[in-house]
């Protein structure tokens, strides 16, 4: 499944609702969601939350150090935390969330290895992807078939 939408439309919020419903029904979920960090009406960064342990780490912010992606810098410690959470979820969960699959993953970096592991494992992968990157993500990860849920409209 791919949850799509533009920036700020509610992809993560939609995934949080799906994850909560799955857990309520006794289904093991894992992977990561990346809620935004707001200052007033402005997004100043993102955290990364391990859905199995509920632990969070800083993931992206406006200031270096880190891997620059757009106007944000990905924190290397947060990235490793996310990778570890996804790796564990691929082995133990029935559903694995990966928020978000974008430029880095299309280039084979970021969480790409986790996406590949989730797509070849036994768990159901749910990828969060900006609408503008869906075609590239499908091509990069060879996704001929998938269920698409548009956040903000279908949610």
Protein Blocks (a to p, Z undefined) as FASTA:
>chain_A
ZZeddehilmmmmmmmmmmmmmmnopacedjddddddehjacfbdcdddfklopacdfbd
fbdcdddehjbccdfklmmmmmmmmmmmmmmmmbdcdddddfklmnopajlmmmmmmmmm
mbdcdddddfklmmmmmmmnopabccdddehklZZ
